[in-house]
């Protein structure tokens, strides 16, 4: 079996590494920067590079490019897939539709690891357009690493990403921008946790987060909610507090200030 990973960034390298470790497949990387592809191949030792615009065909083609480039990459590279194609872009409605259009007779799946490679194992969302032995082997390899694969729909996934990615990241970055440096001894459990999360989010590649904000609406909702809080008088603040406590992240109970 031959597999091509289009996109040799963090997620492409992670997926290629999973395939190398779990199977005897031959893995090749292609990237718009040949040096990045060569670096990814060298990391795995047994992997190689392939021409991004070549006509070489593979049993499996994996699309691991930025969200904004995913559908175009599927259209371009689907003809190179002999048996199966999948993506790990992080958005699903568009890629699932594109794979059905450009690879209707091949196995197809959209996979979204809901974690950074360094945080594996974790939850992994799956939409299967057409099941088969190749996609089945990939799913088994990911599950064997301790990941919890769950099936969803493209629409359900993308709607959830508005909150768990777009809104969450916007709220965390807004805190990081608004916060001032204070001595560690002044931090509460809440502010300390926010500092830690902000450090985790801001320690990655900013273009990835920019792609998420462009793909999923939600940041404006966070800004609007912050404005409501800032402008609220005490009775309105208490109402908003109770509304938040009864929402998706609320506890309806007392907590530490």
Secondary structure per residue as TSV (DSSP state, phi and psi in degrees):
chain	resnum	aa	ss	phi	psi
A	1	X	-	360.0	136.0
A	2	X	E	-115.8	134.1
A	3	X	E	-125.1	137.5
A	4	X	E	-112.2	127.6
A	5	X	E	-106.3	112.5
A	6	X	E	-92.5	110.1
A	7	X	-	109.4	109.8
A	8	X	-	-108.3	33.0
A	9	X	S	-78.9	-163.6
A	10	X	H	-58.6	-45.3
A	11	X	H	-73.3	-37.9
A	12	X	H	-63.3	-41.8
A	13	X	H	-65.0	-39.9
A	14	X	H	-62.3	-47.3
A	15	X	H	-64.8	-43.9
A	16	X	H	-59.0	-40.7
A	17	X	H	-63.5	-39.3
A	18	X	H	-59.8	-44.0
A	19	X	H	-67.0	-40.5
A	20	X	H	-65.1	-42.1
A	21	X	H	-72.2	-32.9
A	22	X	H	-100.0	-14.1
A	23	X	S	-134.2	176.1
A	24	X	-	-103.6	20.9
A	25	X	-	-69.4	150.5
A	26	X	E	-91.1	122.9
A	27	X	E	-111.2	135.6
A	28	X	E	-126.7	145.7
A	29	X	E	-110.4	139.7
A	30	X	E	-129.7	138.4
A	31	X	-	-151.0	154.9
A	32	X	S	-64.5	-21.5
A	33	X	S	-106.1	104.4
A	34	X	H	-56.7	-30.5
A	35	X	H	-66.4	-35.8
A	36	X	H	-67.0	-41.6
A	37	X	H	-62.9	-41.8
A	38	X	H	-64.6	-38.7
A	39	X	H	-64.4	-42.1
A	40	X	H	-63.5	-42.2
A	41	X	H	-64.8	-39.8
A	42	X	H	-66.4	-34.2
A	43	X	H	-60.0	-36.4
A	44	X	H	-91.6	-12.5
A	45	X	S	69.7	-47.6
A	46	X	S	-92.5	-2.6
A	47	X	-	-89.4	167.9
A	48	X	E	-138.2	178.7
A	49	X	E	-106.3	160.5
A	50	X	-	-138.3	154.8
A	51	X	-	-67.5	133.4
A	52	X	T	-65.1	-36.8
A	53	X	T	-102.5	16.4
A	54	X	-	-77.6	173.5
A	55	X	-	-108.6	5.6
A	56	X	-	-59.1	136.8
A	57	X	-	-105.5	154.3
A	58	X	E	-136.4	153.6
A	59	X	E	-62.2	-41.4
A	60	X	E	-129.6	133.2
A	61	X	E	-115.3	125.9
A	62	X	E	-112.4	123.1
A	63	X	E	-97.8	117.1
A	64	X	-	-133.5	52.3
A	65	X	S	-105.9	170.1
A	66	X	-	-55.6	153.5
A	67	X	G	-50.8	-47.0
A	68	X	G	-65.8	-19.8
A	69	X	G	-101.9	-1.0
A	70	X	H	-65.7	-50.7
A	71	X	H	-63.1	-40.3
A	72	X	H	-64.6	-39.3
A	73	X	H	-65.8	-38.0
A	74	X	H	-62.3	-46.3
A	75	X	H	-61.0	-38.8
A	76	X	H	-73.6	-40.3
A	77	X	H	-102.9	-9.2
A	78	X	G	-55.5	-39.6
A	79	X	G	-62.0	-15.7
A	80	X	G	-85.6	-8.7
A	81	X	E	-88.5	116.2
A	82	X	E	-76.9	-38.9
A	83	X	E	-125.4	-35.4
A	84	X	E	-152.9	155.2
A	85	X	E	-142.3	143.6
A	86	X	E	-147.3	163.4
A	87	X	E	-132.6	156.8
A	88	X	-	-131.6	42.3
A	89	X	S	-76.0	-31.1
A	90	X	S	104.4	-4.5
A	91	X	-	-125.5	153.1
A	92	X	-	-125.6	-36.5
A	93	X	H	-57.4	-53.7
A	94	X	H	-65.2	-50.5
A	95	X	H	-61.1	-40.3
A	96	X	H	-62.1	-42.4
A	97	X	H	-64.6	-41.8
A	98	X	H	-66.3	-39.9
A	99	X	H	-66.6	-37.5
A	100	X	H	-65.5	-34.4
A	101	X	H	-74.9	-43.8
A	102	X	H	-97.9	-12.6
A	103	X	-	-139.3	55.0
A	104	X	T	-65.2	-23.9
A	105	X	T	-104.7	13.5
A	106	X	S	-114.1	160.5
A	107	X	E	-62.3	142.2
A	108	X	E	-142.4	142.6
A	109	X	E	-157.7	148.2
A	110	X	E	-115.5	125.3
A	111	X	E	-120.1	135.4
A	112	X	E	-130.3	99.7
A	113	X	E	-66.8	121.8
A	114	X	S	-89.7	48.9
A	115	X	S	-164.5	157.8
A	116	X	-	-78.4	153.1
A	117	X	G	-52.7	-34.5
A	118	X	G	-72.0	-13.0
A	119	X	G	-103.3	4.4
A	120	X	-	-61.6	144.6
A	121	X	S	-86.8	165.8
A	122	X	-	-168.1	-165.3
A	123	X	E	-79.3	146.2
A	124	X	E	-140.0	111.5
A	125	X	E	-77.4	140.8
A	126	X	E	-134.0	131.3
A	127	X	E	-124.1	118.7
A	128	X	E	-103.1	118.3
A	129	X	E	-82.8	-37.2
A	130	X	E	-153.1	111.4
A	131	X	-	-78.1	158.8
A	132	X	-	-179.8	-179.7
A	133	X	H	-65.1	-32.5
A	134	X	H	-69.8	-52.1
A	135	X	H	-61.4	-37.8
A	136	X	H	-60.9	-39.7
A	137	X	H	-66.3	-40.7
A	138	X	H	-62.5	-45.7
A	139	X	H	-62.3	-41.3
A	140	X	H	-64.3	-40.4
A	141	X	H	-63.2	-39.7
A	142	X	H	-72.0	-38.0
A	143	X	H	-66.4	-37.1
A	144	X	H	-65.8	-17.0
A	145	X	T	-86.3	4.4
A	146	X	T	95.7	2.9
A	147	X	-	-77.2	146.9
A	148	X	E	-99.6	98.7
A	149	X	E	-83.4	130.6
A	150	X	E	-134.2	143.0
A	151	X	E	-88.0	144.9
A	152	X	-	-144.9	-168.7
A	153	X	-	-115.6	157.7
A	154	X	H	-57.1	-40.9
A	155	X	H	-67.6	-44.0
A	156	X	H	-63.0	-42.9
A	157	X	H	-60.7	-52.2
A	158	X	H	-66.3	-33.2
A	159	X	H	-65.6	-41.8
A	160	X	H	-64.1	-35.0
A	161	X	H	-64.9	-23.3
A	162	X	I	-59.6	-35.5
A	163	X	I	-91.4	-53.5
A	164	X	I	-73.7	-17.6
A	165	X	I	-117.3	-64.9
A	166	X	I	-60.1	-52.8
A	167	X	I	-69.8	-43.2
A	168	X	H	-61.4	-48.4
A	169	X	H	-63.9	-41.0
A	170	X	H	-61.7	-43.0
A	171	X	H	-64.3	-42.1
A	172	X	H	-68.4	-43.4
A	173	X	H	-67.5	-36.2
A	174	X	H	-62.5	-42.6
A	175	X	H	-60.5	-45.6
A	176	X	H	-61.6	-37.0
A	177	X	H	-73.0	-34.4
A	178	X	H	-85.8	-25.1
A	179	X	-	-71.4	148.6
A	180	X	-	-109.3	156.1
A	181	X	-	-68.2	129.6
A	182	X	-	-132.4	152.0
A	183	X	-	-58.1	145.7
A	184	X	G	-55.6	-34.3
A	185	X	G	-66.5	-15.7
A	186	X	G	-87.6	-12.9
A	187	X	-	-69.6	138.7
A	188	X	-	-91.7	169.2
A	189	X	H	-55.9	-35.7
A	190	X	H	-70.8	-51.1
A	191	X	H	-67.2	-35.0
A	192	X	H	-63.3	-39.7
A	193	X	H	-65.5	-40.2
A	194	X	H	-63.8	-41.1
A	195	X	H	-60.2	-42.0
A	196	X	H	-65.9	-43.6
A	197	X	H	-66.1	-41.8
A	198	X	H	-60.8	-40.4
A	199	X	H	-64.2	-36.0
A	200	X	H	-67.8	-43.0
A	201	X	H	-69.2	-43.4
A	202	X	T	-80.9	0.0
A	203	X	T	-93.7	14.8
A	204	X	S	-117.1	-166.6
A	205	X	-	-82.5	117.2
A	206	X	H	-61.2	-30.4
A	207	X	H	-63.1	-30.5
A	208	X	H	-63.9	-43.3
A	209	X	H	-71.6	-33.4
A	210	X	H	-64.5	-39.8
A	211	X	H	-61.9	-41.9
A	212	X	H	-63.5	-44.3
A	213	X	H	-65.0	-33.1
A	214	X	H	-73.4	-31.7
A	215	X	H	-82.0	-33.9
A	216	X	S	-123.9	125.5
A	217	X	-	-70.2	158.7
A	218	X	-	151.7	-32.4
A	219	X	H	-61.2	-38.3
A	220	X	H	-63.7	-30.8
A	221	X	H	-66.0	-38.0
A	222	X	H	-65.5	-44.0
A	223	X	H	-61.7	-41.4
A	224	X	H	-65.4	-40.8
A	225	X	H	-65.3	-40.1
A	226	X	H	-63.8	-37.9
A	227	X	H	-64.9	-40.4
A	228	X	H	-61.6	-41.2
A	229	X	H	-66.1	-45.0
A	230	X	H	-63.9	-33.3
A	231	X	H	-93.2	-5.3
A	232	X	-	-74.1	138.7
A	233	X	-	-81.0	172.3
A	234	X	H	-54.0	-46.3
A	235	X	H	-61.7	-41.4
A	236	X	H	-67.7	-37.3
A	237	X	H	-61.2	-43.3
A	238	X	H	-62.5	-37.5
A	239	X	H	-65.0	-44.5
A	240	X	H	-64.0	-37.9
A	241	X	H	-60.4	-46.7
A	242	X	H	-65.1	-37.4
A	243	X	H	-62.1	-43.4
A	244	X	H	-65.3	-39.9
A	245	X	H	-65.1	-27.5
A	246	X	T	-95.0	2.2
A	247	X	S	-86.1	-167.7
A	248	X	T	-57.4	-34.3
A	249	X	T	-102.6	5.9
A	250	X	-	-83.4	165.4
A	251	X	-	-119.2	-13.3
A	252	X	S	58.2	26.8
A	253	X	S	-146.7	175.0
A	254	X	-	-71.8	157.7
A	255	X	-	-155.9	176.0
A	256	X	-	-77.7	133.9
A	257	X	-	-71.9	360.0
